Amino acid sequence: MLSERISNAVMLKREDTQPVFSFKLRGAYNKMAHLPPAALARGVIAASAGNHAQGVAMSASRLGCRAVIVMPVTTPQVKIDAVRGWGGEVVLAGDSFSDAYAHALELEKKEKLTFVHPFDDPDVIAGQGTVGMEILRQHADPIDAIFVAIGGGGLISGVGAYVKALRPDIKIIGVQTVDSDAMVRSVRAGRRVTLSDVGLFSDGTAVKQVGAETFRLVRQVVDDFVVVDTDAICAAIKDVFQETRSVLEPAGALALAGAKQYAAQNKWKNKSLVAITCGANMNFDRLRFVAERAEVGEAREAIFAVTMPEERGSFRRFCKLVGERNVTEFNYRISDADKAHVFVGVQVASPAEPTRMAANFRKHGFDTLDLTHDEMAKTHLRHMVGGRSGLASDELLYRFEFPERPGALMRFLEAMPQEWNISLFHYRNQGADYGRILVGIQVPPSDKKRYKGFLEELGYPYWNETENPAYRLFL
């Protein structure tokens, strides 16, 4: 179905069906099988967001050795439980892979364990490269491109090295998320770049700095890159479910999201594309977020802010313009005697349709903002009821993200000076590994400098939404 929809033959390399539900078993076992007996007897240690951890734990159970796994506190519970199920000793430390990695290095020295790196190790990279070997063995027909998700770079380094040695005509294309694109930035800069923050939705690829060896190999064997957003990943998860009835984790669907986007951007037709579905360790609670955002990611839902006269018949006139399309959302609260501001969600058939619809609404006298790609509108505004308030003087509107763990929200509230009044607050658990809040804070002009200091001390990623046109209209 997907091949027909994008006019290219799409094949999935199903690494999500491995015993540990990801490709990571390959590299972990290859590394551990090559360790000297004395090193194996002392035990191994690894740092991982989850999938490498399961590969190390399963390999240790087969080889009969101790395995200590350091994982970020943001790791989905399903991955933590799986590691323990294989007999691994789990230690939770830090918010990202890089934080867990630093703690693992400390434990390595303290307990004299052997470190099994998730990506920056020749034996690990070679193990992951067997994915490329199998692709060429299992598909004899011509392949135009292989799309590979990139976190630290182990999988694409191994696959690229193997494929380019035998079939240099096949393009190797790396896929990263817009908020965890360390490899793309590093290649462009000509040196390894360290990100200050990484997005946590695709936790399996949330790496602040890529490996030295993987960076070297990627520059040799990767032809191009594509960067995708969260909505595109959610759409790819839905695509795989509809095709196979399997549910991928976000990192597992990353390659397919990239293949779809790259083919569209380059206007590819009748190409043969392979996407490596590299993992399926999905937290069940996250599915509600995926389902909600998949429609936008597939360009099947458009979101608009529409201003119409506060008079009888206006809504009917507007609905006639919507036509036969399905209205997915309609939020409205009376707040003005002359004008009504309406939040509308509409099903669409193509990415170009929202622009045409907005132009048509304006042509018929309805001022319209296209909010389809507005993060605040999609995450918060659509769930809120309210309107403008004459009491909200000196209000600043900020959006924050923080690791979803006990105490994170309280940390935010306790860090804020008590004399500043919270005039708006929206939080909704999305079932993801990070929480999102939208906060209106009344800060006197004389306190602006102090407020900037508060933002920096807090340490959470933040976005100033005070000038967001959707906020101006509705709140």
C-alpha positions as CSV (number, residue, x, y, z in Angstrom):
1,M,0.0,0.0,0.0
2,L,2.8,2.4,0.9
3,S,4.7,1.6,-2.3
4,E,1.7,2.4,-4.3
5,R,1.0,5.6,-2.4
6,I,4.5,7.1,-2.9
7,S,5.1,5.5,-6.3
8,N,8.3,3.8,-5.2
9,A,8.9,0.2,-4.2
10,V,9.4,0.2,-0.4
11,M,10.9,-2.8,1.4
12,L,11.3,-3.1,5.2
13,K,14.3,-4.8,6.7
14,R,12.6,-6.1,9.8
15,E,15.1,-5.8,12.6
16,D,12.2,-5.1,14.9
17,T,11.5,-8.8,14.9
18,Q,14.8,-9.8,16.6
19,P,14.6,-11.6,20.0
20,V,15.4,-8.2,21.7
21,F,13.1,-6.3,19.2
22,S,16.1,-4.4,17.7
23,F,19.2,-4.9,15.7
24,K,21.5,-4.1,18.7
25,L,21.9,-7.8,19.5
26,R,24.2,-8.2,16.5
27,G,26.9,-5.7,17.6
28,A,26.7,-6.5,21.3
29,Y,27.2,-10.2,20.8
30,N,29.9,-9.8,18.2
31,K,31.9,-7.6,20.6
32,M,31.4,-9.9,23.6
33,A,32.2,-13.1,21.6
34,H,35.6,-11.6,20.8
35,L,36.5,-10.7,24.4
36,P,39.3,-12.6,26.1
37,P,38.0,-15.2,28.6
38,A,39.5,-13.2,31.6
39,A,37.6,-10.0,30.5
40,L,34.4,-11.9,30.0
41,A,34.8,-13.5,33.5
42,R,35.0,-10.1,35.2
43,G,31.8,-9.0,33.5
44,V,30.7,-6.3,31.1
45,I,29.1,-2.9,31.4
46,A,27.2,-0.8,28.9
47,A,25.4,2.5,28.6
48,S,22.3,2.5,26.6
49,A,18.9,4.2,26.0
50,G,17.5,0.7,26.0
51,N,18.0,-1.4,22.9
52,H,21.8,-1.9,23.1
53,A,21.1,-2.7,26.8
54,Q,18.9,-5.6,25.9
55,G,21.4,-6.9,23.3
56,V,24.2,-6.9,25.9
57,A,21.9,-8.5,28.6
58,M,20.8,-11.3,26.2
59,S,24.4,-11.9,25.0
60,A,25.6,-12.0,28.7
61,S,22.9,-14.6,29.5
62,R,24.1,-16.8,26.6
63,L,27.8,-16.3,27.4
64,G,27.3,-16.8,31.1
65,C,28.7,-13.5,32.3
66,R,27.6,-10.6,34.5
67,A,26.2,-7.5,32.7
68,V,25.7,-4.1,34.3
69,I,23.6,-1.7,32.2
70,V,23.5,2.1,32.8
71,M,20.4,3.6,31.3
72,P,19.0,7.2,31.3
73,V,16.1,7.8,33.8
74,T,14.0,8.7,30.7
75,T,14.2,5.2,29.3
76,P,10.8,3.6,28.7
77,Q,9.8,1.1,31.4
78,V,9.3,-1.6,28.8
79,K,13.1,-1.5,28.0
80,I,14.1,-1.5,31.7
81,D,11.9,-4.5,32.4
82,A,13.3,-6.3,29.3
83,V,16.9,-5.8,30.4
84,R,16.1,-7.2,33.9
85,G,14.3,-10.1,32.3
86,W,17.5,-11.1,30.5
87,G,19.3,-11.0,33.9
88,G,21.0,-7.6,33.4
89,E,21.7,-5.3,36.4
90,V,20.1,-1.9,35.7
91,V,21.5,1.4,37.0
92,L,19.5,4.5,36.1
93,A,21.5,7.8,35.7
94,G,21.1,11.0,33.8
95,D,18.6,12.4,31.3
96,S,20.3,11.3,28.1
97,F,22.6,8.6,26.7
98,S,25.6,10.9,27.2
99,D,24.8,11.3,30.9
100,A,24.4,7.5,31.3
101,Y,27.7,7.0,29.4
102,A,29.7,9.2,31.7
103,H,28.3,7.3,34.8
104,A,29.1,3.9,33.1
105,L,32.7,4.9,32.6
106,E,33.0,5.6,36.4
107,L,31.6,2.2,37.2
108,E,33.8,0.5,34.6
109,K,36.9,1.6,36.5
110,K,35.4,1.1,40.0
111,E,34.3,-2.5,39.4
112,K,36.9,-3.5,36.7
113,L,34.3,-4.4,34.1
114,T,34.7,-4.4,30.3
115,F,32.9,-1.7,28.5
116,V,30.7,-2.7,25.5
117,H,30.1,0.5,23.6
118,P,26.7,0.8,21.8
119,F,28.2,2.2,18.6
120,D,31.8,3.5,18.7
121,D,33.6,0.1,18.5
122,P,34.9,-1.8,15.4
123,D,33.5,-5.1,16.6
124,V,30.1,-3.6,17.3
125,I,30.0,-1.8,14.0
126,A,31.0,-5.0,12.2
127,G,28.1,-6.8,14.0
128,Q,25.6,-4.2,12.9
129,G,27.0,-4.5,9.3
130,T,25.5,-8.0,9.0
131,V,22.2,-6.1,8.5
132,G,23.7,-4.9,5.2
133,M,25.0,-8.3,4.3
134,E,21.5,-9.8,4.7
135,I,19.9,-7.1,2.6
136,L,22.1,-7.9,-0.3
137,R,21.7,-11.6,0.2
138,Q,17.9,-11.5,0.5
139,H,17.2,-9.0,-2.3
140,A,19.1,-9.8,-5.6
141,D,17.2,-7.2,-7.6
142,P,18.6,-3.7,-8.0
143,I,18.3,-1.4,-5.0
144,D,18.5,2.3,-5.4
145,A,18.9,3.4,-1.8
146,I,19.0,2.1,1.8
147,F,17.7,4.4,4.5
148,V,19.2,4.0,8.0
149,A,18.3,5.7,11.3
150,I,21.3,7.4,13.0
151,G,21.9,7.8,16.7
152,G,25.5,7.3,17.5
153,G,26.1,6.0,14.0
154,G,26.9,2.3,14.5
155,L,24.2,0.8,12.3
156,I,24.8,3.1,9.3
157,S,28.6,2.7,9.6
158,G,28.4,-1.1,9.5
159,V,25.7,-1.2,6.8
160,G,27.4,1.4,4.7
161,A,30.9,-0.1,4.9
162,Y,29.6,-3.5,3.8
163,V,27.3,-2.3,1.1
164,K,29.7,0.2,-0.4
165,A,32.4,-2.5,-0.6
166,L,30.2,-4.7,-2.7
167,R,27.6,-2.5,-4.3
168,P,28.9,1.2,-4.4
169,D,26.0,2.1,-6.8
170,I,23.5,1.8,-3.9
171,K,22.9,5.1,-2.1
172,I,23.3,5.0,1.7
173,I,21.1,7.7,3.2
174,G,21.1,8.6,6.9
175,V,18.0,9.7,8.8
176,Q,17.9,11.9,11.9
177,T,15.4,13.9,13.8
178,V,15.3,17.7,13.8
179,D,16.1,17.8,17.5
180,S,18.8,15.0,17.6
181,D,20.9,15.6,14.5
182,A,24.4,15.4,15.9
183,M,25.7,13.4,12.9
184,V,24.3,15.7,10.3
185,R,25.8,18.8,12.0
186,S,29.1,17.0,12.5
187,V,29.5,16.1,8.9
188,R,28.6,19.6,7.8
189,A,31.1,21.1,10.3
190,G,33.9,18.6,9.4
191,R,34.3,17.7,13.1
192,R,32.3,16.0,15.8
193,V,29.7,18.4,17.3
194,T,28.2,18.0,20.7
195,L,24.5,19.0,21.1
196,S,23.6,20.8,24.3
197,D,20.1,19.1,24.3
198,V,18.6,16.2,22.4
199,G,14.9,15.5,21.7
200,L,13.6,12.6,23.7
201,F,10.7,11.4,21.5
202,S,13.0,9.1,19.4
203,D,14.9,8.0,22.5
204,G,16.8,5.3,20.6
205,T,18.6,8.0,18.6
206,A,18.9,10.7,21.3
207,V,22.7,11.0,21.2
208,K,24.4,14.3,22.0
209,Q,27.7,13.3,20.3
210,V,28.4,10.7,17.7
211,G,31.3,8.3,17.9
212,A,34.8,9.0,16.6
213,E,35.0,5.8,14.5
214,T,31.4,6.1,13.3
215,F,32.0,9.7,12.3
216,R,35.0,8.7,10.3
217,L,33.1,5.9,8.5
218,V,30.0,7.9,7.9
219,R,32.0,10.5,6.0
220,Q,33.3,7.8,3.8
221,V,30.2,5.6,3.1
222,V,27.1,7.8,3.5
223,D,25.8,9.6,0.4
224,D,23.2,11.9,1.9
225,F,21.1,12.8,4.9
226,V,17.5,13.6,5.6
227,V,16.1,15.2,8.8
228,V,12.5,14.5,9.8
229,D,10.2,15.8,12.6
230,T,8.1,14.0,15.2
231,D,4.9,14.1,13.1
232,A,6.6,12.4,10.2
233,I,7.8,9.6,12.5
234,C,4.3,9.1,13.9
235,A,3.0,8.8,10.4
236,A,5.6,6.2,9.6
237,I,4.7,4.2,12.7
238,K,1.1,4.2,11.4
239,D,2.3,3.2,7.9
240,V,4.1,0.1,9.3
241,F,1.2,-0.8,11.5
242,Q,-1.2,-0.7,8.5
243,E,1.1,-2.8,6.4
244,T,2.3,-5.4,9.0
245,R,0.1,-4.9,12.1
246,S,3.4,-4.4,14.0
247,V,4.1,-1.3,16.2
248,L,7.6,0.2,15.9
249,E,9.2,2.5,18.4
250,P,10.0,6.1,17.1
251,A,13.6,5.3,16.3
252,G,12.5,2.1,14.5
253,A,10.3,4.1,12.1
254,L,12.8,6.8,11.5
255,A,14.3,5.3,8.4
256,L,10.9,4.9,6.8
257,A,9.9,8.5,7.6
258,G,13.2,9.5,6.0
259,A,12.6,7.4,2.9
260,K,9.1,8.9,2.4
261,Q,10.4,12.5,2.8
262,Y,13.5,12.0,0.7
263,A,11.6,10.4,-2.2
264,A,9.1,13.3,-2.1
265,Q,11.7,16.0,-2.0
266,N,13.7,14.5,-4.8
267,K,10.6,13.6,-6.8
268,W,11.7,10.0,-7.1
269,K,9.4,7.6,-9.0
270,N,9.8,3.8,-9.5
271,K,12.9,3.5,-7.3
272,S,13.6,0.5,-5.1
273,L,14.0,1.7,-1.5
274,V,15.0,-0.2,1.6
275,A,14.2,1.1,5.1
276,I,15.6,-0.6,8.1
277,T,12.9,-0.9,10.8
278,C,15.5,-1.0,13.6
279,G,13.4,-1.3,16.8
280,A,10.0,-2.0,18.4
281,N,10.5,-1.3,22.1
282,M,7.6,1.1,22.4
283,N,6.0,2.2,25.6
284,F,2.3,1.5,25.2
285,D,1.2,4.8,26.8
286,R,3.0,6.7,24.1
287,L,0.7,5.4,21.4
288,R,-2.0,8.0,22.2
289,F,0.5,10.7,21.3
290,V,1.5,8.8,18.1
291,A,-2.1,8.4,17.1
292,E,-2.9,12.1,17.7
293,R,0.1,13.3,15.6
294,A,0.1,10.7,12.8
295,E,-2.8,12.5,11.0
296,V,-0.7,15.7,10.8
297,G,2.4,13.8,9.9
298,E,0.6,12.1,7.0
299,A,-0.6,15.6,5.9
300,R,-4.2,14.3,6.4
301,E,-5.2,17.0,9.0
302,A,-4.9,20.7,8.7
303,I,-5.4,23.0,11.7
304,F,-6.6,26.6,11.3
305,A,-7.4,29.7,13.5
306,V,-10.4,31.4,11.7
307,T,-11.8,34.8,12.6
308,M,-15.4,35.3,11.6
309,P,-18.1,37.9,12.3
310,E,-20.0,37.3,15.5
311,E,-23.4,37.1,13.7
312,R,-25.9,34.6,12.7
313,G,-25.1,32.5,9.7
314,S,-21.4,33.0,9.8
315,F,-20.7,29.5,11.0
316,R,-23.0,28.0,8.3
317,R,-21.2,30.1,5.6
318,F,-17.8,28.8,6.9
319,C,-19.0,25.2,6.9
320,K,-20.0,25.5,3.2
321,L,-16.5,26.5,2.4
322,V,-15.1,23.4,4.2
323,G,-17.4,21.4,2.0
324,E,-17.4,17.6,2.2
325,R,-14.2,17.4,4.2
326,N,-14.4,15.9,7.7
327,V,-14.1,18.4,10.5
328,T,-11.9,16.8,13.2
329,E,-12.0,19.6,15.7
330,F,-13.9,22.8,16.4
331,N,-13.2,24.9,19.5
332,Y,-14.9,28.2,20.2
333,R,-15.6,30.4,23.2
334,I,-17.4,33.7,22.9
335,S,-15.2,36.6,23.9
336,D,-16.0,39.6,21.7
337,A,-19.2,41.2,20.6
338,D,-18.0,41.6,17.0
339,K,-15.6,38.8,16.2
340,A,-15.3,35.1,17.0
341,H,-12.0,33.2,16.9
342,V,-12.5,29.5,16.1
343,F,-10.0,26.7,16.3
344,V,-10.7,24.2,13.5
345,G,-9.2,20.8,12.5
346,V,-10.0,19.5,9.0
347,Q,-9.1,16.3,7.2
348,V,-7.1,16.9,4.0
349,A,-5.9,14.8,1.2
350,S,-2.5,16.3,0.4
351,P,0.2,18.6,1.9
352,A,-0.7,21.4,-0.5
353,E,-4.4,21.4,0.5
354,P,-4.1,23.5,3.7
355,T,-2.6,26.4,1.9
356,R,-5.4,26.4,-0.7
357,M,-8.1,26.1,1.9
358,A,-6.7,29.0,3.9
359,A,-6.6,31.2,0.8
360,N,-10.2,30.3,0.0
361,F,-11.3,31.1,3.5
362,R,-9.6,34.5,3.3
363,K,-11.2,35.1,-0.1
364,H,-14.6,34.8,1.4
365,G,-14.0,37.2,4.3
366,F,-12.6,34.9,7.0
367,D,-9.2,35.9,8.3
368,T,-7.3,32.6,8.6
369,L,-4.0,31.4,10.2
370,D,-2.7,28.0,9.1
371,L,-1.5,26.3,12.4
372,T,-0.8,22.9,10.9
373,H,2.9,23.2,11.7
374,D,2.6,25.3,14.8
375,E,4.0,23.2,17.8
376,M,2.2,25.2,20.5
377,A,-1.2,24.9,18.7
378,K,-0.9,21.2,18.1
379,T,0.4,20.3,21.6
380,H,-1.4,22.7,23.9
381,L,-3.9,25.1,22.3
382,R,-6.2,22.4,20.9
383,H,-6.7,21.0,24.4
384,M,-7.4,24.2,26.1
385,V,-10.7,26.1,26.9
386,G,-10.6,29.8,27.7
387,G,-9.8,33.1,26.1
388,R,-8.4,36.5,26.7
389,S,-8.2,37.9,30.1
390,G,-8.1,41.6,31.2
391,L,-6.3,40.5,34.3
392,A,-3.3,39.0,32.6
393,S,-1.1,42.1,32.5
394,D,2.6,41.8,31.8
395,E,2.1,38.2,30.8
396,L,4.9,36.2,29.2
397,L,4.1,32.9,27.6
398,Y,6.7,30.2,27.5
399,R,6.7,26.5,26.5
400,F,9.0,24.1,28.4
401,E,10.1,20.5,28.0
402,F,11.5,18.3,30.8
403,P,12.2,14.7,31.4
404,E,9.0,12.9,32.5
405,R,10.0,11.7,35.9
406,P,8.8,12.2,39.5
407,G,9.6,15.7,40.8
408,A,10.4,17.4,37.5
409,L,7.2,19.5,37.5
410,M,7.7,20.5,41.2
411,R,11.3,21.5,40.4
412,F,10.0,24.0,37.9
413,L,7.5,25.4,40.4
414,E,10.0,25.6,43.2
415,A,12.6,27.4,41.1
416,M,10.2,30.2,40.1
417,P,10.2,33.3,42.4
418,Q,7.0,33.3,44.4
419,E,6.2,37.0,43.6
420,W,5.6,36.1,40.0
421,N,2.0,35.1,39.3
422,I,1.2,32.1,37.1
423,S,-1.6,33.4,34.9
424,L,-1.9,30.4,32.5
425,F,-0.8,26.8,32.9
426,H,-1.3,23.8,30.7
427,Y,0.2,20.3,31.2
428,R,-0.9,17.1,29.6
429,N,0.8,13.7,30.0
430,Q,1.3,12.6,26.4
431,G,2.6,9.1,27.3
432,A,6.1,10.2,26.0
433,D,9.4,10.3,27.8
434,Y,9.3,14.0,28.3
435,G,6.7,16.3,29.7
436,R,5.5,19.6,28.1
437,I,4.0,22.6,29.8
438,L,2.7,25.9,28.6
439,V,3.0,28.7,31.2
440,G,1.8,32.3,31.3
441,I,3.8,34.2,34.0
442,Q,3.1,37.8,35.0
443,V,6.6,39.4,35.1
444,P,6.9,43.1,35.7
445,P,9.1,44.9,33.1
446,S,11.6,45.7,35.8
447,D,12.1,41.9,36.4
448,K,12.8,40.9,32.8
449,K,16.6,40.5,33.4
450,R,15.9,38.4,36.5
451,Y,13.5,36.3,34.5
452,K,16.2,35.5,31.9
453,G,18.4,34.3,34.8
454,F,15.6,32.1,36.0
455,L,15.3,30.4,32.6
456,E,19.0,29.7,32.4
457,E,19.2,28.3,36.0
458,L,16.2,26.1,35.4
459,G,18.1,24.1,32.7
460,Y,15.0,22.9,30.7
461,P,14.7,23.5,27.0
462,Y,12.3,26.5,26.5
463,W,10.6,28.5,23.8
464,N,9.2,32.1,24.1
465,E,5.7,32.0,22.6
466,T,4.6,35.5,23.7
467,E,4.5,36.7,20.1
468,N,2.9,33.6,18.7
469,P,-0.1,34.8,16.7
470,A,-2.3,31.9,17.9
471,Y,-1.6,33.0,21.5
472,R,-2.6,36.6,20.6
473,L,-5.9,35.4,19.0
474,F,-7.1,32.9,21.6
475,L,-5.4,33.6,25.0
